[in-house]
Amino acid sequence: MAPRANQSDSTTEFVLAGFPNLNSTGAEVFSVFLFVYLLTLTGNTLIVVLVGADHRLQTPMYFFLANLSCLEILITSVIIPKMLSNFLSRRHTISFAACITQFYFYFFLGASEFLLLAVMSVDRYLAICRPLHYPLLMNGAVCFRVALACWMGGLLPVLGPTVAVALLPFCKQGAVVQHFFCDSGPLLHLACTNTTRLEEADFVLAFLVIMSSLTITGASYGHIVLAVLRIPSASGRQKAFSTCTSHLMVVTLFYGSAIFLYVRPSQSGSVDTNWSVTVITTFVTPLLNPFIYALRNDQVKEALKEMFRKVVAKLLEQSLLGDSLRKKTAS
C-alpha cells in the first residue's frame, strides 16, 4: 500500500541528499565551496560598488553589469549558505517553508538573469552596430525600465508554479530530496499525485524564458561578429573577438546547463542527473561573470586602482591624524 499523502506545512522537513559524506573529502569540498562563495561575493560586490562610485562607469553597459552582479550575489546566497550550514551541522535537512522559499528565489533570480543577459547582448549590439543611435536608444530612463522589466519578468511568472508546488501533497515527513537544494525535478518526484500538468507548465515556462533569451542573445552576438569582421585592423579584430569569445563562453555554460536541466517535458526524470551540471549555474558562472565581463576591462581596472588609492590615502590620513591627536594628548 502506498504511504498516505499529507498536506505539507511549515513543520515538514526534507532531507537534502545531494551531499558528499563529511569525511576528509567532504571537508575539502566544504572549503572549496566556501572559498568560491566568498570570492563570488567579493568580485560581484566590487563591481556594484565601482559602478556606483565612479562616474566613468555610469553607462548603460556597466549599469546592466551591476544588475547582473546583484543577481549573482543573490542567487548564490539563496543556495550556498544553507548548503554550507548543512555541511557543518551534518543534519542535511531543510524545513518545508525554507525549501519553497529557496525554490522560488532560485527560479525567480535565474529567470531574471536570462532576461538580463539577453538585454546586455542587445546593448552591445546597439553600441557596436548602431553607434549613432545608441545614446538615444539606451538613455538612462530606458535602461532603468528595461532592467526593472528583467527583474519583474522573473518575479511574477515563477510565482504560479511555486504556489502549485507548495500545495502538492507529499507522501511522508522527512522525504529525501535527491539534490543539495530544492530544485523542481526532485521536489516533483516526491509528490504523491500526478504532476504531469505541472511539469508541462514548467517546461513551457522554461522554454519561453530560456529559448527566447537565447535567441535574442545569439542573434545579437551574430551581428556583432559580422561587424567585427569588417574592422580593417587585425589587432582591433583580435581584441574584439577576444572579448566576444569570453562572453560567449560564459553564456554557453549558463544556457547549456540550464537547457539540459530544465527544457525537458518531464522534470521528475531529472532526479538522477549529475548535480555537477547544476553547479555550473549556481557556482561557476556567478564566479566567472565579474572577471569575464568587467574586471578584465581596462576602464574598470583603472577605476579599481583609483578607488584603492583613495582608500589607502584615507587610511593613512586617519592614521596620521590619530597619531597627532595622541601626541597632543600626551603633551
Secondary structure, 3 states (H helix, E strand, C coil): CCCCCEECCCCCEEEECCCCCCCHHHHHHHHHHHHHHHHHHHHHHHHHHHHHHCHHHCCHHHHHHHHHHHHHHHHHHHHHHHHHHHHHHCCCEEEHHHHHHHHHHHHHHHHHHHHHHHHHHHHHHHHHHCCCCHHHHCCHHHHHHHHHHHHHHHHCCCHHHHHHHHCCEECCCCCEECCCCCCHHHHHHHECCCCHHHHHHHHHHHHHHHHHHHHHHHHHHHHHHHHHHCCCCHHHHHHHHHHHHHHHHHHHHHHHHHHHHHCCCCCHHHCCCCCHHHHHHHHHHHHHHHHHHHHCCHHHHHHHHHHHHHHHHHHHHHHHHHHHHHHHHHC
